[in-house]
Structure formats: structure tokens, C-alpha cells
Amino acid sequence: MSTINISYGQTAYIDPQIEYADSGWVIDGAYATHYPCFAGTMDYIPSVPLEVGVEYDITYVIDNYISGSVKSIFGGVSGTSHTSNDEFTDTFEYTGNDALQFYSDGALRIKLLSITQHQTVSINNATTFAFHERANRWVENYSWAPEVMMNFGKRFFTMLNGELWEHDVNPIAGQFYGTKYPAQIDIVVNPEFSNDKLFYNLSIDALGNWYLPSIVIPPSNQFPNGMFSKLKKNNVKLIDGKLWAALLSDLNDPNFISKPEAEAIFNARKLQGAVLLVRLQCDDDKASDISSIDFYYTHVNRVQ
């Protein structure tokens, strides 16, 4: 920004072109300050390599706002104008034009400029896997997906959306970041895999109120649509310390496909096939586990 001092009895001559070219920006260390005498842009050429067609987040902080507004411009595309002290992020797709500009017409200061690749996949769709070092293998996966993990002594912390969460201290099992997740186990029931079987019963030695929201038999030549059934909580009974249930009927039975589920689940064809794909679930607030599961079946053409 140019400065003109006029003393009494003197004449000041101003070059309009020079004054018009002044954008009002002054760079001082980590700060870029704009003065309201002239509205204009400050140019910045990113030193990091950028990839054409990829989205980037332009983040900066306004920390000394007085008046006017400021906005970022990337590749000729303008971001949102801001008029207060805070941290702001604008997302742009990089088109090959390196010019990053900041336009302002007010009195303010910005700092902490950063350019990062935009996260296109939601963290909520991610999966967390656990690795057991002594066993040298992956042992478990979780529905919760943090941004950062850390150990402090024997305490384990993660962060999500800027909030710190300590693990293994919550009295509600399966709750992470305020959201309750069920315990789930997927298993393959594959005894005598070459034989066709009728599955009719199961028992579970477990802690907790487990049930089966999904029981699938893959498609075959005899049953091209496969089979699907399930067991709700009230279908599984605790008897002599174990959970017992009779497997119910096939909801994919063509003869019952247009009938109410309550009728099909009890009266449709029985579960028949070589393999069961089963999901077990427990919604309890207390810790749950499974020691063993037994499925009972007969061969299609003879009694076992």
C-alpha cells in the first residue's frame, strides 16, 4: 500500500495507475494483513505439487477482523466471503491453474494457510481393524472409525471430529463417541460340505441375549434364489444355561413371497442346502461373548 505525506504549501502528485494497482495487502512473517484503502487480491503460488481433477481444502484463519470481507480464489473460482474471526475452509477442484488468491476490501488479517487434499470418503464408512502383535495376525474389526489413535501409559485414546475418547472405561459395551453399536459375528456353517442337509435347530453357549438377524443359504441349481431366514430375540430361549432355537422357514419361498412375513416364517419351506451363512447379533449394554455354537441337521434323504 503506498503512503503519501502532504505538508502545508506543497502539492502532491498521484499516479492513478500505480495507486489502482495497490491491492492493500502487506505480508509480515506468518501474517497477511489487508488495509481498507484499496480492495484487491494477494497471489500465492503453492509450492506443493497438485494433481489436476483432485479436490483440495484451502484453510486459513482470520484473527484480527475489523471490517469488510475476505475470500479465497483458486483457479478463478471464488470461495465464500467471510466477515468474522474464525477458521474457514473452502474446497476447490484443481484445474491446472496454480494461482491461489485472497481478495479483500476491508481491514483484517489472515494466518495459518494450509492446502490439503479433500477427504472424499466419509470416515463413517470406514472400518477399524485390530492387529495382535504376539499372534502376528489381524484378529478383529470394529464399526467405529477414528481419525487418530494414541496410547498414554496403559490408557488408549482415539479422536473423532476433534473430540477425545478413552476406550475400555465406558460401562456401556459397544458405545463409541456417543453411538451404541451391536456386537456382531458372521460365521459359515459348513459341515459335510458335499452333502445336502435340512437345518432345523441350534444351541449357543454364550453370555448375552444373542439372536440371528440373517440366515442365508447361497443359490443352487435346486433353489436358484437361495434361501433367507432369521431369528428374532423372542425366538431364542435360555434353557439350562444355553440359548436354544428352532430354525424357521425360508422367506424366499416363491409360494409365500407375496404373503405376510409372519405367515411365511413359520409355514414356508424348511432351510435346505450345503452351507449356512449366519450373522449373530447382541444389543446388550453389558459385555457379551460366545463360547460355542452347534447347528443340528439331517441329510435330505436319510436320518442322521
N, C-alpha and C positions, 0 to 999 in steps of 0.2 A: 504494500500500500504506500503510495507516495505521500510525502509530507511537504507542505508549502507554508513558510512563515512570512507574514507581511508586516513590515514596520511602517509607522506613520510617515507619510510623504513619499512612499515607494510604490511602484507599480509591479504587480505580479503577472507574469505571462504563463498561461497554462496551455499545454499541447493537448487538445481533446483526444487525439488518438492514443497517446500514452496513458492518460487518465482512464479512458474507457477500457484499456487492456488490463488495468489493475483489477484483480479478482477479489481483493480484500483478504486473502489468506496469508498467514505467516506461520512458518514451520519453526518450532523451537524444541529440539530434543524429541521427546515422545509425544509432544502435543502439536496439534494443528489448530490454530485459532483463527476465527473469521471475525473481521470487523465490519460493521454495517454500512460503511461509507460506499462500498461498491458490491453489488451482487455478482457472483461468478463462481467458477469451478476451480478445483485443485486437482491436478492429474497425478496418478500414481501408476507406475508400471510394475506389475507383480514380478518378483524375482523367482518365484517357484514355477515349475512347468505346469501348464494347464492343458487339459485334454478337451478337444472340440466335441460338443454334444453332451458333455457332462455338466451336471448342476453343481454350483458352488455357493456356500453361505458366506456372505460378507458381513462380518460382525464388528461393531465399534461401539464406543461409549461416549455419550455426551455428558460432561461433568461440570460445565460452567455455563449453563444456559441463561441468557438474559432476554433475547428477543429473536424474532424471525424464525426460520426453519432451516433444516439441512436434510439432504437426501443423497443416497449413493446412486451412481450411474455406471452401469457395466455394459460395455459393448453397445452403447447408445440406448440401452433400456433403463428407464428410471425406476428406482425403488420407492418406498413410501417416505413421504416427508414427515419429519419428526420435530416436535416443538417442546421438548422437556428433557430433563436429565434422566438418563437410564441407559441400559444396554439394549441395542437393537440389532436384528439380523434380517438381511434381505437375501433372497435366494434367486440366482440367475443361472441360465444355461450359457455356457461359454461357447461363443460363436467363432473364435479365432481373433477377435479384436482385443488386444491386450489392454486397452485403455480402461482404467478404473478411475472414476472421477467422483468428487464430492462437490455438490452445489449448495451454496448458502446465500441467503440475503439478510442474515441477522447477526447478532453478537452472541457468539457461543464458542465452545472449544470441544474437540473430539480427541480421543486417545484409544489405545489398545486395539488397533486394527488387526483383524485376522481373516484369512481366507482358508476355508476348509471345504472338502468335498461333501456335498449334501448327502445325508443318510436317506437312501431311497427305500430301504426295507425297515418296516416298523420293528422295534425291539420286542414288541408284544407278540410277534410271530416267531420269535427265536426259541431255541431250546438250549438248556444248560446241561452239559454232560459232566459227570464226575469220574475222575481217574484215581485208581487206587495204586499208589506208588509201590507198596510192598508186593502186591499181587501183579503189578505191571500190566494192568488191563483197565478198560473202561467198565465201570460197574453199575452206573445208574444214570438216569436222565430226569430232568425236572421241567415243569411248565414255566417256572419263574425264570426271567432272563434279565440279569442286572447289567449295568454299564461298567461297573468297576467292582473288583473283589480285593479284599485285603485281610491279612492276619495281624492281630495285635496281641502278642503273647499267645495264649490259648483261646483267644476270642476271635470269632470270624465275622467280618462285616462285609456288606455289599452296599452299593449305591444305585438308586434309580430315580431319574428326574431330579437329581440334586439332593435327595433325601437319604440319610444314613439308616441302615437296617442291620441289627445284630441278630445273628442266627443262633438257633439252639437254646434260646431263652424264652421263647413265646410259649405260653401254656396251651395255646390253640394249635394243634398239629395241622400242618399243611397251609398255614397262613403266611403269606409273604407280601410285604408292602401294603397291608390292609385288605388283601384279596384272599379269600379262602379257596384252596384247590383240593379236589378229592385225591385220595390215593388210588392209583390205577395200576393194574398188572395185566399185560397181554400174554397169553400162553397159547401154545399149539398142542392139542391133544391128538396124538398120532400113534396109538397102539396098533400093532399088527397092520401096518400101513397098507398092505396089499389086499386086505380083506374089507368087504363092505359090511358095515355094522349099523345096528339100531341103538342109539344112545338114549338111556331112559332115566338115569339118576346120577347124583353126585354128592360127595361129602367134602367139607372143608375143615381142616384143623387150623383155627385162626383166632386172633384177637381182634374184635371189632365186628361191626354189622356189615358184612360183605354181601354184595349181590352181583348179578350178571346183566349189565345193560346191553350186551351184544354177544350173541352166539351165532356163528356163521359156519356153514358148510359150503366150500367152494363149488362152482358149477361142475357138472359131469355130463356124460352122454345121456344118462337116465334123467337127470334133473338139470337142464341147461341154464336155468336161472339160479341155481344153487338154493340154499335154504337159509332162513334167518329166524331166530327166536330170541327170547330174553327172559330174565327172571327179575321181578321187582323185589323190593325188600320184604314185602309180606309173603312172597313165595318161598323164602328161605327161612327155615326154622332151626332154632337151637335145641338140640336133643342130645343129652348125655355129654355135654361139653363140646359138641361138634355142630357145625352148620350142615343141615341136610335139605335137599330139594329134589323134586321130580322135574326133569326137563320137560318143557312144554312143547307145543306143536309149532309147525312151520308157518310163519306169516306170509311166505312167498307162495303158498299153495294156490294154484290158479283157481281152484274151486271156491276159495274163500277170499280172493283178492278184493272183491267189492263188498265184503261183509264187514261188520264191526270187528275191531281188533279183539275185543273181549270174547267174541264167539270163535274167531279163528285160533287164538292162542291155546284154546282147550280142545277144539274139535277138528282141526286140520290134520294133515298127515304128520306122522312122527319123524323125528330127526334121523335121517339115514345118510350115511356116507363113510368115507375112509378117514376123514380128518375133521376136527373141530378147531375153529379159530375163536378163542374166548377172551373177552375182556371182563376182568373183575374190578369192582369199584367199592370204595368205602368212604363215606362222607363224614365220619365221626370227627369230633373236635379233639379226641384223645388219640394217642399213638395206636397204630394198628399194624398187624403183620400176619403173614400166612406161613404156617409150618409145612403143610402138605395139602394136596388136592387129589381126590380119587374120583374118576368117572366110571360109571358102570354101563355095560353094553352087552348085547348079544350079537352073534353073527346072523346075517339076514336069513340064511337057510338052515340054521341049526342052533340049538340052545347051547350056550357055553356052560 
